[in-house]
Amino acid sequence: MSGRYSEKVAVIRGDGIGPEVIDSALAVLEAAGAEIDQVDLEVGLGRWKRAGEALAEEDLGAIKECRCVLFGAITTPSDPKYKSVLLRMRKELDLYANIRPFNDGRIDLIIVRENTEGLYSGIEEVGDDQATTVRVITRHGCRRIAMKACQLAAERKRLTIVHKSNVLKSDRLFLQICRDVAECQGVEHDDMLVDAAAYNLVRNPEKFDVIVTTNLFGDILSDEAAGIAGSLGLCASANIGDKYALFEPIHGSAPDIAGKGIANPIGAIRSAAMMMDYLGRADLAGKIESAVQRSLAQGIKTPDLGGNSTTRGVTEEIIKAIKRGFA
C-alpha cells in the first residue's frame, strides 16, 4: 500500500491471534484505499524465545521513524526476566493517553485512561515475604490526561472523573487536578468512586459519556465496558502521545484459539480505522466503521458473539461492504 500521501506505519503482529487480526485489518485498509508505507517488525514472545529479547533497541529506533504503530497482541510469560513490551513502548514513546471508545447497543462512551503512571509505574520490589508496587501519580501526568479527556468531552456532553480518593491519597491529587482542568476548559463534569462507577456501568451505562481515570482503574473498567458491548473482540483503542501513537484491539493474544481461524478481527479493524482518523483520513475511518456495522447487522459474527463465521469470513464481508459503499 503506497502512494503520494502514504504514511510510514510500523506493523507489529505480535503473538497468538495477533497476526490473524492484524492481517485482517491490513486487508480492510487496502480495500478502503488507505495508503501506508508498511514497516513490519517482529516483536513479542516469539522473538524473545528466539533471540532473548521481545523488543530490541533497533525495533524502537524503527518505530520512532514511523508516524504510528498498528499493533496486534502480545503474550506475556510469567518469567521475571521478561519485560512487558507494551509497558516499555508506552513509556519509551510517552503514549500517555489510552483512548477506548465503546458504542454498541446500550453503551456509548469513551474511557480515557492514564497510560504511563499509577500502579503500572514499573517501580517494584519482590521479596520472600513482601512484594511492593509503587503507585505514582504526578501533577504533570494528571494535567495532561485531564486535558486530553476534556478535548473529547467538549465534543460530546460530560466528563466523569473516576477515582478512589476516599481511600487513596494519591487519588486526591488526581481528582483535584482533573476538576481544575475541567473547570478551566469549561467542560461539564462530575466524579464517581471507582466501585460505584463499576456498578453503574453495568446498571446504568447511559450515565456515562467520557470517563477519565487512572491506569489500573481504566484497564479494568474498559474490559467491563467491552463485556457490556458484547465482546472484547469488538473493541479498539488508541495509545496517544504528543509525538507518537499506537493503535491496538483491547483483547489479549488468546493463545487457546490462535490458528483456529475464529478470532474476532473487528477490534483490530476498528483500531485501524482509529489510526486512519488520527492520520487525517476521517472519511476512510467512517467507511470502515459503516462496513463493520453493516456486517454485524447481517449476522456475520465470530463465535465470541454467538455466530459461526470465521475470521476470514468476517473480514471478507466487511471488505464487500466497503466496496459496495464505493460503488
Secondary structure, DSSP 8 states (H G I E B T S, - for coil): ---TT-EEEEEEEESTTHHHHHHHHHHHHHHHT--EEEEEE--SHHHHHHHS-SS-HHHHHHHHTSSEEEEEE----S-TT---HHHHHHHHTT--EEEEEEEETTEEEEEEEE-SSBTTS--EEE-SS-EEE--B--HHHHHHHHHHHHHHHHTSS-EEEEE-TTT-HHHHHHHHHHHHHHHHHT--EEEEEHHHHHHHHHH-GGG-SEEEE-HHHHHHHHHHHHHHHT-GGG-EEEEE-SS-EEEEESS---TTTTTTT----HHHHHHHHHHHHHTT-HHHHHHHHHHHHHHHHTT---GGGT----HHHHHHHHHHHHHHHH-
